[in-house]
Amino acid sequence: MSLHVVIGAGPVGTATALLLAERGDDVRLLTRSGSGPDHARITRRAVDATDAAALAEHSAGATVIHQCAGLPYNRWATGFPPLIRAAIRAAETSGAALLTVGNLYGYGEFEGSVTESTALQPTSAKGRVRSSLWTEALTAHEAGRIRTAEVRGSDYLGAGANSTFTATVLPAVAAGKAALYPGDPDVPHSWTSIEDVARTLLAVADDDSSWGRAWHVPTPPPMSVRALAELTAKLADAKPAQVKRMPSALLWAAGLVNADAREIRELRYQFDRPFVVDSTAARDRFGIEPTSTEDAVRATLVARR
């Protein structure tokens, strides 16, 4: 039994805190409001996670800090640097190891499937923010100031998942309506279960030799948006799915009034071409078999009811 600090009570933070608590670890769950799930082993505290001194104080005695906090797209450039830098400083001060939840944006546009050894060559502002912050954490690790690793997944499915698919396609299809998708609905795309993100965080935290690198969350074979929509319609007992590509002009018009639509423009390459994650390394190292896409969609739908 050990003490873990989890920052953020969004879908990943909640899943991680509950998995830790259910296996017998104590958890300090830190959020700005003090919110989070109820569990005898979870202590919720209201903390500003950008305050490095406060974060270090609440991380005292912990073995690992899990930085699971997320931000709206339009706050990435200004919001993530203080969050991650405070976590780095808290890890250095407290002696706890630092695990951050990342994504695939830092790789930019790639051919084939992406592995952890693929060079970070971001082509978006959001990708540049996250890749530069990972470089800062890794530099601190290599200097011996902290121990750190990053866990990266593709677009999420599962309870509370918020992705382009869950925001634009799933609600329409579940309601028996036609859906518009801001990309090619027929190219292969990887979908990562939120539960598997949490499982990977715990596996890395438990492995003393896993630090100093990134790990891709074990993720099932890719599935096109059209196929995923058809699966969603089946599980929701809805009409057959109808998915069409959203015209570029409509996406740009939506961006005039919707911040998320505006911010997604620079990431459209992820939806127009194959976007496939290779998670062989983590599957082989930790023995994690990914949640099936069907089960992940089912969990997504159940949580939205």
Solvent accessible surface area in square Angstrom, and as a share of the most:
residue,aa,sasa,rsa
1,M,169,0.76
2,S,36,0.23
3,L,34,0.17
4,H,5,0.02
5,V,0,0.00
6,V,0,0.00
7,I,3,0.01
8,G,10,0.09
9,A,32,0.25
10,G,35,0.34
11,P,55,0.35
12,V,10,0.06
13,G,0,0.00
14,T,36,0.21
15,A,14,0.11
16,T,0,0.00
17,A,0,0.00
18,L,52,0.26
19,L,40,0.20
20,L,0,0.00
21,A,3,0.02
22,E,115,0.52
23,R,108,0.39
24,G,21,0.20
25,D,8,0.04
26,D,47,0.24
27,V,1,0.01
28,R,46,0.17
29,L,0,0.00
30,L,0,0.00
31,T,17,0.10
32,R,170,0.62
33,S,89,0.58
34,G,19,0.19
35,S,57,0.37
36,G,29,0.28
37,P,24,0.15
38,D,121,0.62
39,H,63,0.28
40,A,110,0.85
41,R,89,0.32
42,I,15,0.07
43,T,67,0.39
44,R,100,0.37
45,R,79,0.29
46,A,70,0.54
47,V,9,0.05
48,D,54,0.28
49,A,13,0.10
50,T,52,0.30
51,D,60,0.31
52,A,29,0.22
53,A,77,0.60
54,A,26,0.20
55,L,0,0.00
56,A,11,0.09
57,E,126,0.57
58,H,38,0.17
59,S,0,0.00
60,A,55,0.42
61,G,66,0.64
62,A,9,0.07
63,T,62,0.36
64,V,5,0.03
65,I,0,0.00
66,H,0,0.00
67,Q,5,0.02
68,C,12,0.07
69,A,23,0.18
70,G,60,0.58
71,L,34,0.17
72,P,68,0.43
73,Y,53,0.20
74,N,82,0.42
75,R,118,0.43
76,W,18,0.06
77,A,65,0.50
78,T,109,0.64
79,G,12,0.11
80,F,4,0.02
81,P,23,0.14
82,P,54,0.34
83,L,15,0.07
84,I,6,0.03
85,R,118,0.43
86,A,4,0.03
87,A,0,0.00
88,I,13,0.06
89,R,126,0.46
90,A,0,0.00
91,A,2,0.01
92,E,59,0.26
93,T,82,0.48
94,S,35,0.22
95,G,60,0.58
96,A,3,0.02
97,A,1,0.00
98,L,0,0.00
99,L,0,0.00
100,T,4,0.02
101,V,20,0.12
102,G,5,0.05
103,N,33,0.17
104,L,2,0.01
105,Y,26,0.10
106,G,5,0.05
107,Y,5,0.02
108,G,0,0.00
109,E,89,0.40
110,F,22,0.09
111,E,140,0.63
112,G,54,0.52
113,S,54,0.35
114,V,0,0.00
115,T,43,0.25
116,E,34,0.15
117,S,106,0.68
118,T,44,0.26
119,A,60,0.46
120,L,62,0.31
121,Q,125,0.55
122,P,35,0.22
123,T,72,0.42
124,S,1,0.01
125,A,45,0.35
126,K,5,0.02
127,G,0,0.00
128,R,127,0.46
129,V,23,0.13
130,R,24,0.09
131,S,14,0.09
132,S,56,0.36
133,L,3,0.02
134,W,18,0.06
135,T,73,0.43
136,E,62,0.28
137,A,2,0.01
138,L,41,0.20
139,T,72,0.42
140,A,0,0.00
141,H,43,0.19
142,E,129,0.58
143,A,68,0.53
144,G,64,0.62
145,R,116,0.42
146,I,13,0.06
147,R,106,0.39
148,T,0,0.00
149,A,0,0.00
150,E,12,0.05
151,V,0,0.00
152,R,8,0.03
153,G,2,0.02
154,S,9,0.06
155,D,27,0.14
156,Y,47,0.18
157,L,1,0.01
158,G,4,0.04
159,A,58,0.45
160,G,46,0.44
161,A,7,0.05
162,N,125,0.64
163,S,15,0.10
164,T,13,0.08
165,F,1,0.01
166,T,1,0.01
167,A,63,0.49
168,T,50,0.29
169,V,0,0.00
170,L,1,0.01
171,P,48,0.30
172,A,20,0.15
173,V,2,0.01
174,A,36,0.28
175,A,65,0.51
176,G,19,0.18
177,K,133,0.56
178,A,60,0.46
179,A,4,0.03
180,L,70,0.35
181,Y,3,0.01
182,P,3,0.02
183,G,0,0.00
184,D,41,0.21
185,P,8,0.05
186,D,84,0.43
187,V,23,0.13
188,P,55,0.34
189,H,3,0.01
190,S,1,0.00
191,W,7,0.02
192,T,0,0.00
193,S,5,0.03
194,I,6,0.03
195,E,76,0.34
196,D,0,0.00
197,V,1,0.00
198,A,0,0.00
199,R,79,0.29
200,T,0,0.00
201,L,0,0.00
202,L,16,0.08
203,A,22,0.17
204,V,0,0.00
205,A,14,0.11
206,D,87,0.45
207,D,33,0.17
208,D,120,0.62
209,S,81,0.52
210,S,0,0.00
211,W,27,0.10
212,G,23,0.22
213,R,85,0.31
214,A,8,0.06
215,W,2,0.01
216,H,0,0.00
217,V,0,0.00
218,P,0,0.00
219,T,7,0.04
220,P,14,0.09
221,P,105,0.66
222,P,55,0.34
223,M,53,0.24
224,S,21,0.14
225,V,3,0.02
226,R,84,0.31
227,A,38,0.29
228,L,0,0.00
229,A,0,0.00
230,E,92,0.41
231,L,26,0.13
232,T,0,0.00
233,A,4,0.03
234,K,150,0.64
235,L,35,0.17
236,A,27,0.21
237,D,134,0.69
238,A,31,0.24
239,K,136,0.58
240,P,119,0.75
241,A,26,0.20
242,Q,101,0.45
243,V,7,0.04
244,K,132,0.56
245,R,109,0.40
246,M,24,0.11
247,P,74,0.47
248,S,61,0.39
249,A,81,0.63
250,L,80,0.40
251,L,6,0.03
252,W,139,0.49
253,A,50,0.39
254,A,31,0.24
255,G,0,0.00
256,L,142,0.71
257,V,134,0.77
258,N,73,0.37
259,A,32,0.24
260,D,81,0.42
261,A,15,0.12
262,R,102,0.37
263,E,46,0.21
264,I,16,0.08
265,R,50,0.18
266,E,63,0.28
267,L,1,0.01
268,R,28,0.10
269,Y,27,0.10
270,Q,3,0.02
271,F,7,0.03
272,D,55,0.28
273,R,63,0.23
274,P,63,0.39
275,F,5,0.02
276,V,26,0.15
277,V,11,0.06
278,D,43,0.22
279,S,6,0.04
280,T,75,0.44
281,A,34,0.27
282,A,0,0.00
283,R,80,0.29
284,D,112,0.58
285,R,101,0.37
286,F,41,0.17
287,G,61,0.58
288,I,12,0.06
289,E,113,0.51
290,P,23,0.14
291,T,35,0.20
292,S,54,0.35
293,T,14,0.08
294,E,69,0.31
295,D,71,0.37
296,A,4,0.03
297,V,0,0.00
298,R,99,0.36
299,A,42,0.33
300,T,1,0.01
301,L,11,0.05
302,V,84,0.48
303,A,53,0.41
304,R,121,0.44
305,R,205,0.75
